[in-house]
Amino acid sequence: MFKIFILLNAFLLIKFAITDEEREIPKGGVVKEDVNSEELEALASRAVDKINQESNNAFLFFPVNVLCAKSSRVAGVTFELRILVGQSNCAKNQPKAKHTNCTTETDPAARKAWT
């Protein structure tokens, strides 16, 4: 059956402290990042955890895929991520509920468009 996913169309800015020697990003320039990197997967997971903490939704969201990623260097490195997220069947109030151990919600009523 077709799984329902929610497109998080908001840009999530996550500051990540990395020294200039470790990343070759021109000051003030924007660099397209590899969406398949483990570093971006970890950042996407942290971003969705933050969304789960701040949202009023009764169920947890989980990251499905990083669609687009850019980084820029100003005072540290800032990442801009576009993440495809899905709604799980785990309620936030369940003990030990984490998006890593939940499954996708397939109810059509759970569809939401985020902009």
C-alpha positions in Angstrom: 0.0 0.0 0.0 1.2 3.5 -0.7 2.6 5.1 2.4 1.6 8.6 3.3 4.4 11.0 3.9 4.4 14.6 4.9 6.6 17.0 3.1 8.2 19.4 5.5 8.4 22.4 3.2 9.8 24.7 5.8 13.5 25.2 5.8 15.2 24.1 8.9 18.3 26.0 9.9 20.6 24.1 12.1 23.8 25.6 13.3 26.6 23.1 13.6 30.0 24.2 15.0 32.8 23.0 12.6 36.1 24.7 12.3 37.0 26.4 9.0 39.8 23.9 8.3 37.4 21.0 8.4 35.0 22.3 5.8 35.9 24.1 2.6 33.1 26.6 2.4 33.8 30.1 1.2 32.8 32.8 3.7 29.3 33.9 3.0 29.0 31.4 0.1 26.4 28.7 -0.2 27.4 25.2 -0.9 25.1 22.3 -2.0 25.7 19.3 0.3 25.5 15.6 -0.4 22.0 14.6 0.8 23.2 11.0 1.4 25.8 11.9 4.0 25.6 10.4 7.5 26.2 13.9 8.9 23.0 15.3 7.3 21.0 12.2 8.3 22.0 12.9 11.9 21.1 16.6 11.5 17.7 15.7 10.0 17.0 13.4 12.9 17.8 16.2 15.4 15.6 18.7 13.5 12.7 16.3 13.5 13.2 15.7 17.2 12.9 19.4 17.7 9.8 19.6 15.6 8.3 16.8 17.7 9.0 18.7 20.9 7.5 21.9 19.6 4.5 20.6 17.7 1.0 20.1 19.1 0.5 16.9 17.1 -0.4 13.9 19.1 1.8 11.6 17.0 5.5 11.6 16.3 7.0 12.6 13.0 10.1 10.9 11.6 12.6 11.8 8.9 12.2 9.8 5.7 14.7 11.5 3.4 16.8 14.6 3.1 15.6 16.2 -0.2 17.9 19.2 -0.4 20.7 20.5 1.7 22.8 23.7 1.6 25.4 25.0 3.9 26.9 28.5 4.4 29.7 29.8 6.6 29.3 33.1 8.5 30.0 32.6 12.2 30.3 28.8 12.1 28.4 26.6 9.6 24.7 26.9 9.1 22.8 24.1 7.3 19.5 24.6 5.5 17.6 21.3 5.0 14.5 20.3 3.2 13.3 17.1 4.8 10.6 14.7 3.8 8.9 13.5 7.0 6.3 10.9 7.8 3.8 10.7 10.6 4.2 7.6 12.8 1.6 5.6 14.7 3.4 6.3 18.0 1.7 8.8 20.3 4.0 11.4 21.9 2.8 10.4 25.4 3.9 6.7 25.0 6.8 5.8 27.2 10.1 5.5 25.3 8.4 6.7 22.1 11.0 7.6 19.6 10.7 8.0 15.8 13.3 5.3 15.4 11.0 2.6 16.7 7.7 3.6 15.2 6.0 2.7 11.9 4.4 4.9 9.3 0.8 6.1 9.7 -1.2 5.2 6.6 -4.5 6.9 7.5 -5.4 9.4 4.8 -6.9 11.7 7.4 -3.3 12.1 8.8 -2.2 14.0 5.7 -0.8 17.5 6.2 0.9 20.0 4.0 3.6 22.0 5.7 4.8 25.2 4.1 
